[in-house]
C-alpha cells in the first residue's frame, strides 16, 4: 500500500476521533464525520476509500511506521 500525503484537517479529525475512542468517548456523530471526510478525500483523489481509511488510521495510530 502506498504512502498517502493526508491534509492536516483530515489528520486532525482522525486524531481527535482516535483520542475520543481511547477514552471511550467517541460519539456516532464524530465517527460519521471522519467517515464522510475519508469518503470525500477518496473521491477527490481517486483512491479506494478503504485504502484511504487504512492509511489514515496507520498515519495517526502508528506515525513511526
RAJO-V370225 format. One record per residue. N is the residue number from 1. RES is the residue in one letter. SS is DSSP state (H for helix, E for strand, - for the rest). D_FIRST is the distance of its C-alpha to the first C-alpha in whole Angstrom. Layout:
# RAJO-V370225
((N;RES;SS;D_FIRST) (N;RES;SS;D_FIRST))
This chain:
# RAJO-V370225
((1;X;-;0) (2;X;-;4) (3;X;-;7) (4;X;-;9) (5;X;-;13) (6;X;-;14) (7;X;-;18) (8;X;H;20) (9;X;H;22) (10;X;H;19) (11;X;H;18) (12;X;H;22) (13;X;H;22) (14;X;H;19) (15;X;H;21) (16;X;H;24) (17;X;H;23) (18;X;H;22) (19;X;H;25) (20;X;H;27) (21;X;H;25) (22;X;H;26) (23;X;-;30) (24;X;-;30) (25;X;-;31) (26;X;-;28) (27;X;-;29) (28;X;H;28) (29;X;H;29) (30;X;H;26) (31;X;H;24) (32;X;H;25) (33;X;H;24) (34;X;H;21) (35;X;H;20) (36;X;H;22) (37;X;H;20) (38;X;H;17) (39;X;H;18) (40;X;H;20) (41;X;H;17) (42;X;H;15) (43;X;H;18) (44;X;H;18) (45;X;H;15) (46;X;-;15) (47;X;-;11) (48;X;-;11) (49;X;H;13) (50;X;H;11) (51;X;H;8) (52;X;H;10) (53;X;H;12) (54;X;H;9) (55;X;H;8) (56;X;H;12) (57;X;H;13) (58;X;H;11) (59;X;H;13) (60;X;H;16) (61;X;H;16) (62;X;-;15) (63;X;-;15) (64;X;-;16) (65;X;-;13))
